[in-house]
Amino acid sequence: MKATNQSRRDFIKTTSLAAASLPFMSALSSCAQTPDRKIGFALAGLGNLSTNQIAPALQKTKFCRLAGIVTGHPQKAAAWKAQYNIPDKNIYNYDNMEQMADNSDIDVVYVVTPNGLHAEHTIKSARAGKHVLSEKPMEVSVEKCQQMIDECKKAGKQLAIGYRMHFEPNSLECIRLVREKVFGSAKIIDAAFGFRIGDPTQWRLKKDLAGGGCLMDVGIYALNASRYLTGEEPVEVSAFTTVTDPVKFSQVEESISWQSKFPGGIIARCGSSYNAQGMADFKVSADGGWFKMDPAFSYHGNHGVRSDGQEINLSDIDQFAAEMDDFAQCILENRPTRVPGEEGLRDVKIMMAIYESARTGKTVSLA
Amino acid sequence: MKATNQSRRDFIKTTSLAAASLPFMSALSSCAQTPDRKIGFALAGLGNLSTNQIAPALQKTKFCRLAGIVTGHPQKAAAWKAQYNIPDKNIYNYDNMEQMADNSDIDVVYVVTPNGLHAEHTIKSARAGKHVLSEKPMEVSVEKCQQMIDECKKAGKQLAIGYRMHFEPNSLECIRLVREKVFGSAKIIDAAFGFRIGDPTQWRLKKDLAGGGCLMDVGIYALNASRYLTGEEPVEVSAFTTVTDPVKFSQVEESISWQSKFPGGIIARCGSSYNAQGMADFKVSADGGWFKMDPAFSYHGNHGVRSDGQEINLSDIDQFAAEMDDFAQCILENRPTRVPGEEGLRDVKIMMAIYESARTGKTVSLA
């Protein structure tokens, strides 16, 4: 079995597809040059993701540096200050973060707070003159997503959403396999992401902060995959939700399945759960073959197989570092991000339609 | 990695579940005894399935023999007569098959004709005093399925549907894994079966003979799997169909996805296609682990893996031989088949609801 990086590189060099129709170019293409200055990131929200993924990733970036933090926990502030040598003047809380306006160390605020606070923290950051990278899901309603877009636009600042898979080489290769019709025309996409959630008191299980359950948190990866693989927007969705543990899942769905129809005739069958294991994969069934990734959405070790026996196993990068370096380059070169607020808004719109379908028992049109 | 036949056998010996709640017992349990006489099968419909699977399988049975044929093609009759030494008196066509009433060589008619003719040929056989084994799908409408059940009952003859997976050891093992909660409670089942259909003139693409497209032909395996794995009947279904080749698929669906909700909270996400490759698998995601079969529905070589690293790779039997031997034993011992007409009717009812949902854009209740 042979990895396929050669052909992806050739494709990106030689394809006649415009960048607009294939927005997922290599994350590594311009990393070789040395930046004049590094973009200063402030992390807002110092939970697990910031602690275990984003802060370590920042140390691996070429164009970024951890310049500041925003946290409501003084003890976290002290620990991060000590670990990352952050000056007191770059440490903020959610009540005074607008004062970043006077702090030239900070170019970008990476919003890693609960979903339902992304708009508040994005808007405060934009008004303080900062670019914003917000974690996904973008927010808990279409209206709040639109506010984020509008406020960043008004401030003349870029807004990106933390879709790390858009920078992951194996995902980019899978996009190529579909768009270049390596196995003919894709017909059915099956994608799922779920896990068994722990602590029953966490914000992810609270409707106001999370906006929903497993769909908003990890199902969004399957949804986004169905969109980036096809390069199309779904025109119809239908969905089911279930709860088998009504105590733990009193506010949000425990499991969900949804199916979506794309303009070219592709059907995506997707699922997510907060109470099931072995769901972090996708498969594309095409008229000339198939390929699948399992795992497809992990921080590391994503790999797959193709119907011709070849493996999909490209280099295992730090996805957060690639995402942040790309955003830093977009800012430095004043060009648009491949994962703008509009991309986040699209997923939230579709997720709201998915919930509507589960609630009403009717197919919801997105056209 | 270690196969798991030991534990299945133990389970079947020791479980407190009644046979009624676990109808899928070992196909091999009573094959050791020598029969007093072999049950005579007449095959009605001498297409690919009869030629390449069922007739060869009959040669491997312990309780059955190929006694006769029913065909509308005299040249096929001549070829089969020569190959299998079938006496002229046991060769029928669809117009004179009622005359089997006078033929004691034939105990069972195995109906392998197009879906939309199963009722006609079943009813003729029952009225001739023969037991009937009908291929799946049972028929193209609920009404015709019910007629088959009623006529066989009236004739005092058994009616079985050709659900070969109910006799396949790996499938039985998967049922055990769910019912015995080896990986905890199942939450999400993903099942799909599709392939790229050839000859555009074949009856499978004609609505009146086939009743539908890929769902009726192979999607039924995914549907039936969702039911045998859970041991429950779905209470709601929703579905999408698509056609990308309107010439070839002018009468029936090309691809379909459906989701169904089960009383215990399990969601099944299922798919089928006549124009996609790499779909013949299922996965069960449970709260304590997972397992998957790929392929899950093949004539041979079904195998799978479990989240604990063990393989699911039990003995590769001839499923058709097991299915026919079981039916023969049911007849010899005057006990009910595990795959009665009622089982076929349930799938047809659900498939009609799936089509209704695809047509109306509404979730269809099956309660």
Chai-1 contact restraints between the chains, C-beta under 6 A:
chainA,res_idxA,chainB,res_idxB,connection_type,confidence,min_distance_angstrom,max_distance_angstrom,comment,restraint_id
A,K187,B,S255,contact,1.0,0.0,6.0,A-B,restraint_1
A,K187,B,S273,contact,1.0,0.0,6.0,A-B,restraint_2
A,K187,B,N275,contact,1.0,0.0,6.0,A-B,restraint_3
A,K187,B,A276,contact,1.0,0.0,6.0,A-B,restraint_4
A,I188,B,S255,contact,1.0,0.0,6.0,A-B,restraint_5
A,I188,B,G271,contact,1.0,0.0,6.0,A-B,restraint_6
A,I188,B,S273,contact,1.0,0.0,6.0,A-B,restraint_7
A,I188,B,A276,contact,1.0,0.0,6.0,A-B,restraint_8
A,R196,B,D287,contact,1.0,0.0,6.0,A-B,restraint_9
A,S238,B,S238,contact,1.0,0.0,6.0,A-B,restraint_10
A,F240,B,Q259,contact,1.0,0.0,6.0,A-B,restraint_11
A,F240,B,K261,contact,1.0,0.0,6.0,A-B,restraint_12
A,F240,B,I267,contact,1.0,0.0,6.0,A-B,restraint_13
A,T242,B,G265,contact,1.0,0.0,6.0,A-B,restraint_14
A,T242,B,I267,contact,1.0,0.0,6.0,A-B,restraint_15
A,T244,B,G265,contact,1.0,0.0,6.0,A-B,restraint_16
A,S255,B,K187,contact,1.0,0.0,6.0,A-B,restraint_17
A,S255,B,I188,contact,1.0,0.0,6.0,A-B,restraint_18
A,S255,B,I267,contact,1.0,0.0,6.0,A-B,restraint_19
A,S257,B,Q259,contact,1.0,0.0,6.0,A-B,restraint_20
A,S257,B,I267,contact,1.0,0.0,6.0,A-B,restraint_21
A,S257,B,R269,contact,1.0,0.0,6.0,A-B,restraint_22
A,Q259,B,F240,contact,1.0,0.0,6.0,A-B,restraint_23
A,Q259,B,S257,contact,1.0,0.0,6.0,A-B,restraint_24
A,K261,B,F240,contact,1.0,0.0,6.0,A-B,restraint_25
A,G265,B,T242,contact,1.0,0.0,6.0,A-B,restraint_26
A,G265,B,T244,contact,1.0,0.0,6.0,A-B,restraint_27
A,I267,B,F240,contact,1.0,0.0,6.0,A-B,restraint_28
A,I267,B,T242,contact,1.0,0.0,6.0,A-B,restraint_29
A,I267,B,S255,contact,1.0,0.0,6.0,A-B,restraint_30
A,I267,B,S257,contact,1.0,0.0,6.0,A-B,restraint_31
A,R269,B,S257,contact,1.0,0.0,6.0,A-B,restraint_32
A,R269,B,R269,contact,1.0,0.0,6.0,A-B,restraint_33
A,R269,B,G271,contact,1.0,0.0,6.0,A-B,restraint_34
A,G271,B,I188,contact,1.0,0.0,6.0,A-B,restraint_35
A,G271,B,R269,contact,1.0,0.0,6.0,A-B,restraint_36
A,S273,B,K187,contact,1.0,0.0,6.0,A-B,restraint_37
A,S273,B,I188,contact,1.0,0.0,6.0,A-B,restraint_38
A,N275,B,K187,contact,1.0,0.0,6.0,A-B,restraint_39
A,N275,B,D287,contact,1.0,0.0,6.0,A-B,restraint_40
A,A276,B,K187,contact,1.0,0.0,6.0,A-B,restraint_41
A,A276,B,I188,contact,1.0,0.0,6.0,A-B,restraint_42
A,A276,B,S285,contact,1.0,0.0,6.0,A-B,restraint_43
A,Q277,B,S285,contact,1.0,0.0,6.0,A-B,restraint_44
A,Q277,B,G289,contact,1.0,0.0,6.0,A-B,restraint_45
A,Q277,B,W290,contact,1.0,0.0,6.0,A-B,restraint_46
A,G278,B,S285,contact,1.0,0.0,6.0,A-B,restraint_47
A,G278,B,W290,contact,1.0,0.0,6.0,A-B,restraint_48
A,G278,B,S307,contact,1.0,0.0,6.0,A-B,restraint_49
A,M279,B,S285,contact,1.0,0.0,6.0,A-B,restraint_50
A,S285,B,A276,contact,1.0,0.0,6.0,A-B,restraint_51
A,S285,B,Q277,contact,1.0,0.0,6.0,A-B,restraint_52
A,S285,B,G278,contact,1.0,0.0,6.0,A-B,restraint_53
A,S285,B,M279,contact,1.0,0.0,6.0,A-B,restraint_54
A,D287,B,R196,contact,1.0,0.0,6.0,A-B,restraint_55
A,D287,B,N275,contact,1.0,0.0,6.0,A-B,restraint_56
A,G289,B,Q277,contact,1.0,0.0,6.0,A-B,restraint_57
A,W290,B,Q277,contact,1.0,0.0,6.0,A-B,restraint_58
A,W290,B,G278,contact,1.0,0.0,6.0,A-B,restraint_59
A,S307,B,G278,contact,1.0,0.0,6.0,A-B,restraint_60
A,G361,B,T363,contact,1.0,0.0,6.0,A-B,restraint_61
A,K362,B,K362,contact,1.0,0.0,6.0,A-B,restraint_62
A,T363,B,G361,contact,1.0,0.0,6.0,A-B,restraint_63
